[in-house]
Structures are given as C-alpha cells and as structure tokens.
Amino acid sequence: QLQLVESGGGLVQSGGSLRLSCTASGFTLNYYAISWFRQAPGKERERVSCLSSTSGNTDYADSVKGRFTLSGDNDKRTVKLQMNKLKPEDTAVYSCAAGRGGDAACRMPSTWYDVWGQGTQVTVSS
C-alpha cells in the first residue's frame, strides 16, 4: 500500500520556522513529483512547492519564494519543506502528494496526484 506520512506541523510565532517532513511508505520517490499543498479555512487549496525527483528541480509559489525550501533526502523516501520567516497568512493544513512523472508533473493540479498524506496543521500567530 502506497502511503505518505507527514510530520512537523505545529504552532509558531510570526517570523519563526518550521520543518515539515513527508515520508513515503511502500514505495520510493524515484520518478515521482512531490508537491506540498496547503488549504486554509474558506480558501482553495494551493500548491506551495514541488520537487521533481527525476531532475531535482524545485518550484515555489510566489507567496513563499525566498522563505520556503524543499529538498529530498538521499534515501529517496523523504522530502522536507523548510519554512522560514513564517507569516500568519501561512496558517493552513499542509499536505504532501506524489504523482508519477517529471518536471511537468509539478504543474499538474491537485486532482492529478494519486498518493496523499494525512495533512498536518501549521498555525502562525501574530
């Protein structure tokens, strides 16, 4: 069974940092694109970052560029989203998702991804 397990969410003050992890179970992330999505109450889900495991390329939403960094571990099972200079507007449920494909997969909508984590809450207080 293919699963993604997230960890690392929590409560942090504005300007603080958190690191989210997404670990694959039952498969490796080779040949997958891994995206982090977030959804705040009353808002649509948005992609914040994506990593193409085939090329190593990463992509970021404009709202997080320069503050968030996505990287993959050498074990090919874990990706980590380092979030710095957090703002209250970053408050949301963050979920990682994997879909088989290269760089183009990072432009696919959330409905295209077929393996999802359970989500982790990130709350940034002002």
C-alpha positions as CSV (number, residue, x, y, z in Angstrom):
1,Q,0.0,0.0,0.0
2,L,1.4,3.3,-1.0
3,Q,1.3,5.9,1.7
4,L,2.8,9.3,2.6
5,V,3.2,10.3,6.2
6,E,3.7,13.9,7.2
7,S,5.2,15.3,10.4
8,G,6.5,18.6,11.7
9,G,3.5,20.9,11.9
10,G,2.6,23.0,14.9
11,L,2.2,26.4,16.4
12,V,4.9,29.1,15.8
13,Q,5.1,32.8,16.2
14,S,5.3,35.1,13.2
15,G,8.8,35.2,11.9
16,G,9.6,31.7,13.2
17,S,10.4,28.5,11.4
18,L,9.1,25.0,11.0
19,R,10.2,22.0,9.0
20,L,7.7,19.6,7.6
21,S,8.7,16.1,6.5
22,C,6.9,13.8,4.1
23,T,8.0,10.1,4.1
24,A,6.9,7.5,1.6
25,S,5.9,4.1,2.8
26,G,5.6,1.2,0.4
27,F,7.5,2.9,-2.4
28,T,10.4,5.2,-3.2
29,L,10.0,8.6,-4.6
30,N,12.1,7.9,-7.7
31,Y,10.3,9.1,-10.8
32,Y,7.7,10.9,-8.8
33,A,6.9,14.6,-8.4
34,I,6.2,15.5,-4.8
35,S,4.1,18.6,-4.1
36,W,3.2,20.3,-0.9
37,F,-0.3,21.8,-0.9
38,R,-1.9,23.9,1.7
39,Q,-5.5,24.8,2.4
40,A,-6.7,27.5,4.8
41,P,-10.3,27.7,6.1
42,G,-12.6,29.1,3.4
43,K,-9.8,29.2,0.8
44,E,-8.9,27.0,-2.1
45,R,-6.1,24.5,-1.9
46,E,-2.9,25.9,-3.4
47,R,0.5,24.4,-4.2
48,V,3.3,25.9,-2.3
49,S,6.2,23.9,-3.7
50,C,7.1,20.9,-5.8
51,L,10.1,18.7,-6.3
52,S,10.7,16.6,-9.4
53,S,12.7,13.6,-8.3
54,T,13.8,12.9,-11.8
55,S,15.6,16.2,-12.3
56,G,15.9,17.6,-8.8
57,N,14.2,20.8,-9.9
58,T,12.0,22.6,-7.4
59,D,9.3,25.1,-7.9
60,Y,7.7,27.5,-5.4
61,A,4.6,29.7,-5.2
62,D,5.3,33.4,-5.3
63,S,3.9,33.8,-1.8
64,V,6.7,31.5,-0.4
65,K,9.7,32.1,-2.6
66,G,12.7,33.0,-0.6
67,R,11.2,31.7,2.6
68,F,10.5,28.0,1.9
69,T,12.9,25.4,0.7
70,L,12.0,21.9,-0.5
71,S,14.6,19.2,-0.5
72,G,14.8,15.4,-0.9
73,D,16.8,13.0,1.3
74,N,19.2,10.6,-0.2
75,D,17.1,7.7,0.9
76,K,14.6,8.7,-1.9
77,R,11.7,8.3,0.6
78,T,11.6,11.6,2.4
79,V,11.2,15.2,1.3
80,K,11.4,18.1,3.7
81,L,9.9,21.5,3.5
82,Q,11.8,24.1,5.5
83,M,9.6,27.1,6.2
84,N,11.3,30.3,7.5
85,K,10.0,33.8,8.2
86,L,6.6,32.4,8.7
87,K,3.6,34.7,8.5
88,P,0.1,34.4,9.8
89,E,-1.2,34.0,6.3
90,D,0.8,30.8,6.1
91,T,-1.6,29.2,8.5
92,A,-3.2,26.2,6.9
93,V,-3.3,22.4,6.7
94,Y,-0.3,21.3,4.7
95,S,-0.4,18.1,2.8
96,C,2.2,16.3,0.6
97,A,1.2,14.5,-2.5
98,A,3.0,12.3,-5.0
99,G,2.4,11.6,-8.6
100,R,4.4,9.7,-11.1
101,G,6.1,12.0,-13.6
102,G,8.9,14.5,-14.2
103,D,9.0,18.3,-14.2
104,A,5.7,18.6,-16.0
105,A,4.0,16.8,-13.1
106,C,4.8,19.8,-10.9
107,R,2.3,21.8,-13.0
108,M,-0.5,19.3,-12.6
109,P,-3.5,20.2,-10.5
110,S,-4.0,18.6,-7.1
111,T,-6.6,16.2,-8.5
112,W,-3.9,14.5,-10.6
113,Y,-1.9,13.4,-7.6
114,D,-2.8,9.9,-6.5
115,V,-0.9,9.4,-3.2
116,W,-1.6,11.8,-0.4
117,G,-0.6,12.3,3.2
118,Q,-3.0,12.9,6.0
119,G,-2.2,16.6,6.4
120,T,-0.5,18.5,9.2
121,Q,-1.7,21.8,10.7
122,V,0.6,24.8,10.7
123,T,-0.5,27.7,12.7
124,V,1.4,31.0,12.8
125,S,0.4,33.5,15.4
126,S,0.9,37.2,15.0
